[in-house]
Amino acid sequence: MIRWIADIFDIIFILGHQMRSTSSVEMYRQVLLAGCRCIELDCWPGDKTTGFDPIITHGYTVCSDILFKDVIEAIAESAFKTSDYPVLLSFENHVNK
């Protein structure tokens, strides 16, 4: 379990190649249910297609975007189903408002 606490999972939401792949909220659920306790959220400003809500994406790539609020909801639903240990969220914040 100590190994899972120490690992930070970056770009866990990408289903394939980190520069051009599809993103999925489900990946956050899967790593939390597998015992991961530290994940990074790459937060970027949304645009008119997201109603200007913040997004999670791998910046400066052609990966698809997922809504920040969907990721937070997935974390809230999955974080403590398999472990009582705290979950550490590391924010890479590119949102300016």
N, CA and C of each residue as an Amber inpcrd file, in Angstrom:
protein
   291
   0.8110000  -1.1970000   0.0000000   0.0000000   0.0000000   0.0000000
   0.8570000   1.2640000   0.0000000   2.0100000   1.2350000   0.6180000
   2.8560000   2.4260000   0.6720000   3.2350000   2.8910000  -0.7290000
   3.5030000   1.9690000  -1.6180000   3.8580000   2.3430000  -2.9900000
   2.7450000   3.1520000  -3.6480000   1.5000000   2.7510000  -3.4610000
   0.3630000   3.4610000  -4.0620000   0.2130000   4.8560000  -3.4700000
   0.4930000   5.0290000  -2.1970000   0.3670000   6.3460000  -1.5830000
   1.4210000   7.2870000  -2.1560000   2.6120000   6.7910000  -2.3910000
   3.7130000   7.6210000  -2.8570000   3.6080000   7.9760000  -4.3380000
   3.0090000   7.1360000  -5.1370000   2.9190000   7.3900000  -6.5740000
   1.9430000   8.5130000  -6.8790000   2.3270000   9.3660000  -7.7900000
   1.4150000  10.3770000  -8.3100000   1.0490000   9.9550000  -9.7260000
  -0.2240000   9.8450000  -9.9660000  -0.6710000   9.4620000 -11.2860000
  -0.9910000  10.7050000 -12.0870000  -0.1640000  10.9760000 -13.0740000
  -0.3110000  12.1190000 -13.9470000  -0.8900000  11.6220000 -15.2680000
  -1.6950000  12.4070000 -15.8620000  -2.4040000  12.1100000 -17.1110000
  -3.0430000  10.7170000 -17.1130000  -3.6180000  10.3540000 -15.9800000
  -4.2720000   9.0450000 -15.8700000  -5.5580000   8.9740000 -16.6610000
  -6.0710000  10.0980000 -17.0740000  -7.3520000  10.1490000 -17.7500000
  -7.2530000   9.8130000 -19.2230000  -6.0560000   9.6360000 -19.7520000
  -5.8630000   9.3940000 -21.1760000  -5.8540000   7.8960000 -21.4480000
  -6.6340000   7.4980000 -22.4380000  -6.8040000   6.0800000 -22.7330000
  -5.7490000   5.5100000 -23.6770000  -4.8980000   6.3230000 -24.2350000
  -3.8910000   5.8300000 -25.1740000  -2.6860000   6.7440000 -25.1850000
  -2.2650000   7.1560000 -26.3670000  -1.0900000   8.0040000 -26.5520000
  -1.3040000   9.3520000 -25.8650000  -0.3090000   9.8090000 -25.1000000
  -0.4850000  11.0200000 -24.2960000  -0.5660000  12.3040000 -25.1170000
  -0.2740000  12.2810000 -26.3840000  -0.3240000  13.4980000 -27.1870000
  -1.5760000  13.6150000 -28.0480000  -2.3270000  12.5090000 -28.2370000
  -3.4270000  12.5770000 -29.1940000  -4.5680000  11.6030000 -28.8890000
  -4.8050000  11.3080000 -27.6530000  -5.7530000  10.2600000 -27.3230000
  -7.0460000  10.7890000 -26.7240000  -7.9630000   9.8730000 -26.5020000
  -9.2390000  10.1760000 -25.8740000  -9.0740000  10.1970000 -24.3620000
  -9.7350000  11.1430000 -23.7180000  -9.7020000  11.2510000 -22.2570000
 -10.9790000  10.6540000 -21.6820000 -10.8920000  10.1620000 -20.4360000
 -12.0490000   9.5350000 -19.8140000 -12.0480000   9.7440000 -18.3030000
 -13.2110000  10.1480000 -17.7830000 -13.3920000  10.2650000 -16.3390000
 -13.2460000   8.8940000 -15.6800000 -13.6120000   7.8690000 -16.3880000
 -13.5780000   6.5070000 -15.8430000 -12.1920000   6.1060000 -15.3530000
 -11.1550000   6.6370000 -15.9460000  -9.7950000   6.3020000 -15.5240000
  -9.5260000   6.7620000 -14.0910000 -10.0890000   7.8920000 -13.6940000
  -9.9520000   8.3370000 -12.3030000 -10.5980000   7.3350000 -11.3590000
 -11.7830000   6.8680000 -11.7160000 -12.4510000   5.8590000 -10.8880000
 -11.6070000   4.6000000 -10.7680000 -11.0710000   4.1310000 -11.8870000
 -10.3200000   2.8800000 -11.9010000  -9.0750000   2.9410000 -11.0270000
  -8.3000000   4.0230000 -11.1180000  -7.0680000   4.0700000 -10.3040000
  -7.3810000   4.2260000  -8.8200000  -8.4420000   4.9710000  -8.4880000
  -8.8240000   5.0870000  -7.0820000  -9.3160000   3.7560000  -6.5330000
 -10.1010000   3.0450000  -7.2990000 -10.5880000   1.7370000  -6.8610000
  -9.4600000   0.7150000  -6.7720000  -8.3880000   0.9420000  -7.5380000
  -7.2180000   0.0590000  -7.4760000  -6.3170000   0.3950000  -6.2900000
  -6.6170000   1.5000000  -5.5930000  -5.8540000   1.8340000  -4.3960000
  -4.9860000   3.0610000  -4.4880000  -4.9270000   3.7030000  -5.6270000
  -4.1190000   4.9130000  -5.7680000  -4.6350000   5.9850000  -4.8160000
  -3.7340000   6.7030000  -4.1580000  -4.1350000   7.7230000  -3.1980000
  -3.6210000   9.1060000  -3.5580000  -2.9610000   9.2760000  -4.6930000
  -2.4430000  10.5860000  -5.0890000  -2.5710000  10.7400000  -6.5960000
  -3.3360000  11.7300000  -7.0290000  -3.5190000  11.9500000  -8.4600000
  -3.3530000  13.4250000  -8.7910000  -2.9490000  13.6790000 -10.0080000
  -2.7640000  15.0490000 -10.4640000  -3.9010000  15.4290000 -11.3920000
  -4.3530000  16.6660000 -11.2570000  -5.4090000  17.1980000 -12.1100000
  -4.8360000  18.3490000 -12.9220000  -4.7890000  18.1890000 -14.2400000
  -4.3010000  19.2410000 -15.1360000  -5.4870000  20.1250000 -15.5080000
  -5.6400000  21.2380000 -14.8050000  -6.8140000  22.1050000 -14.9420000
  -6.5430000  23.2330000 -15.9330000  -7.4630000  23.3870000 -16.8830000
  -7.3530000  24.4110000 -17.9220000  -8.6880000  25.1250000 -18.0450000
  -8.6720000  26.3580000 -18.5360000  -9.9420000  27.0600000 -18.7200000
 -10.7510000  26.4100000 -19.8480000 -12.0480000  26.3530000 -19.6560000
 -12.9210000  25.8460000 -20.7050000 -13.1960000  26.9310000 -21.7300000
 -13.9440000  26.5600000 -22.7460000 -14.3160000  27.5170000 -23.7750000
 -15.8370000  27.4940000 -23.9420000 -16.3260000  28.0730000 -25.0150000
 -17.7850000  28.1370000 -25.1680000 -18.4270000  26.7610000 -25.3090000
 -17.6610000  25.7500000 -25.7510000 -18.2380000  24.4000000 -25.8710000
 -18.4780000  23.7600000 -24.5050000 -17.7900000  24.2320000 -23.4730000
 -17.9790000  23.7050000 -22.1140000 -18.7450000  24.6830000 -21.2370000
 -19.2850000  25.7280000 -21.8340000 -19.9430000  26.7570000 -21.0440000
 -18.9470000  27.5230000 -20.1910000 -17.6910000  27.5220000 -20.6200000
 -16.5820000  28.1710000 -19.9320000 -16.2980000  27.5530000 -18.5620000
 -16.7940000  26.3350000 -18.3440000 -16.4340000  25.5890000 -17.1340000
 -15.0140000  25.0570000 -17.2970000 -14.2440000  24.9580000 -16.2090000
 -12.8720000  24.4240000 -16.3020000 -12.8690000  22.9880000 -16.8250000
 -11.7800000  22.6220000 -17.4590000 -11.6160000  21.2750000 -18.0140000
 -10.3420000  20.6430000 -17.4800000 -10.2770000  19.3350000 -17.6310000
  -9.0570000  18.5660000 -17.3890000  -8.5820000  18.1050000 -18.7630000
  -7.3350000  18.4160000 -19.0680000  -6.7600000  17.9960000 -20.3530000
  -5.2430000  18.0000000 -20.2390000  -4.6100000  17.3540000 -21.1670000
  -3.1480000  17.3700000 -21.2470000  -2.8030000  18.5260000 -22.1760000
  -2.4000000  19.6470000 -21.6120000  -2.2370000  20.8930000 -22.3490000
  -1.3310000  20.8120000 -23.5630000  -1.6780000  21.6070000 -24.5580000
  -0.9170000  21.7540000 -25.7960000  -0.8100000  20.4440000 -26.5790000
  -1.8440000  19.6220000 -26.4620000  -1.9290000  18.3810000 -27.2320000
  -3.2920000  18.3440000 -27.9020000  -3.5700000  17.2810000 -28.6310000
  -4.8880000  17.1240000 -29.2520000  -5.7220000  16.0730000 -28.5140000
  -5.4140000  15.8490000 -27.2480000  -6.2250000  14.9580000 -26.4190000
  -7.5850000  15.5940000 -26.1900000  -8.5900000  14.7640000 -26.0220000
  -9.9140000  15.3060000 -25.7480000  -9.9790000  15.8630000 -24.3320000
 -10.9740000  16.7130000 -24.0840000 -11.1450000  17.3600000 -22.7890000
 -12.2410000  16.6560000 -21.9950000 -12.1330000  16.7400000 -20.6620000
 -13.2170000  16.2960000 -19.7890000 -13.4880000  17.4080000 -18.7860000
 -14.7240000  17.5270000 -18.3750000 -15.0990000  18.6000000 -17.4610000
 -14.5080000  18.3710000 -16.0710000 -13.9690000  19.4230000 -15.4960000
 -13.4190000  19.3870000 -14.1520000 -14.4590000  18.8710000 -13.1610000
 -15.6920000  19.3670000 -13.2600000 -16.7270000  18.9630000 -12.3030000
 -17.0370000  17.4720000 -12.4110000 -16.9500000  16.8920000 -13.6080000
 -17.1710000  15.4500000 -13.7640000 -16.0750000  14.6430000 -13.0820000
 -14.8410000  15.1320000 -13.1710000 -13.7170000  14.4510000 -12.5230000
 -13.8510000  14.5220000 -11.0050000 -14.2060000  15.6890000 -10.4880000
 -14.3760000  15.8450000  -9.0360000 -15.5000000  14.9430000  -8.5360000
 -16.5800000  14.8370000  -9.2900000 -17.6770000  13.9460000  -8.9090000
 -17.2190000  12.4880000  -8.8970000 -16.4350000  12.0930000  -9.9000000
 -15.9180000  10.7170000  -9.9660000 -14.9990000  10.4270000  -8.7860000
 -14.1720000  11.4000000  -8.4190000 -13.2840000  11.2300000  -7.2690000
 -14.1130000  11.0760000  -5.9960000 -15.1130000  11.9250000  -5.8340000
 -15.9650000  11.8560000  -4.6390000 -16.6870000  10.5120000  -4.5370000
 -17.1150000   9.9680000  -5.6680000 -17.8330000   8.6890000  -5.6810000
 -16.9260000   7.4930000  -5.4230000 -15.6560000   7.5860000  -5.8130000
 -14.7790000   6.4130000  -5.8070000 -13.6680000   6.4270000  -4.7660000
 -13.3590000   7.5680000  -4.2210000 -12.1480000   7.7260000  -3.4060000
 -12.0650000   6.7810000  -2.2130000 -13.1680000   6.5110000  -1.5530000
 -13.0940000   5.7520000  -0.3080000 -13.8540000   4.4300000  -0.3510000
 -14.0830000   3.9200000  -1.5470000 -14.7620000   2.6220000  -1.6660000
 -13.8520000   1.4570000  -1.3090000 -12.5610000   1.5720000  -1.5970000
 -11.6440000   0.4610000  -1.3360000 -10.5640000   0.7940000  -0.3150000
 -10.5080000   2.0510000   0.1380000  -9.4720000   2.4430000   1.0890000
  -9.9640000   3.6030000   1.9500000  -9.5570000   3.5880000   3.2050000
  -9.8690000   4.6920000   4.1110000  -8.7510000   5.7340000   4.1450000
  -7.6380000   5.4530000   3.4570000  -6.5320000   6.3980000   3.4330000
  -6.9400000   7.6650000   2.6900000  -6.3610000   8.8010000   3.0570000
  -6.7100000  10.0530000   2.3640000  -6.2670000  10.0320000   0.9070000
  -6.9240000  10.8330000   0.1150000  -6.5570000  11.0080000  -1.2900000
  -5.9230000  12.3850000  -1.4320000  -4.7370000  12.4180000  -2.0000000
  -4.0340000  13.6730000  -2.2350000  -4.2880000  14.1020000  -3.6750000
  -4.7610000  15.3400000  -3.8370000  -4.9970000  15.8880000  -5.1650000
  -3.9450000  16.9460000  -5.4460000  -3.2110000  16.7510000  -6.5190000
  -2.2060000  17.7220000  -6.9450000  -2.7790000  18.4580000  -8.1500000
  -2.9090000  19.7780000  -8.0290000  -3.5100000  20.5810000  -9.0890000
  -2.4330000  21.2710000  -9.9020000  -2.4240000  20.9870000 -11.1950000
  -1.6080000  21.7830000 -12.1280000  -2.5850000  22.8030000 -12.6910000
  -2.5460000  24.0010000 -12.1330000  -3.5880000  24.9900000 -12.4050000
  -3.1820000  25.9590000 -13.4990000  -3.9360000  25.9100000 -14.6130000
  -3.7450000  26.8580000 -15.7150000  -4.9710000  27.7470000 -15.8740000
  -5.8910000  27.6700000 -14.9150000  -7.1190000  28.4630000 -14.9450000
  -6.8420000  29.7850000 -14.2540000  -7.1640000  30.8810000 -14.9110000
  -6.8280000  32.1820000 -14.3450000  -7.9950000  32.8990000 -13.6940000
  -9.1980000  32.3320000 -13.7360000 -10.3550000  32.9800000 -13.0960000
 -11.0670000  32.0070000 -12.2110000
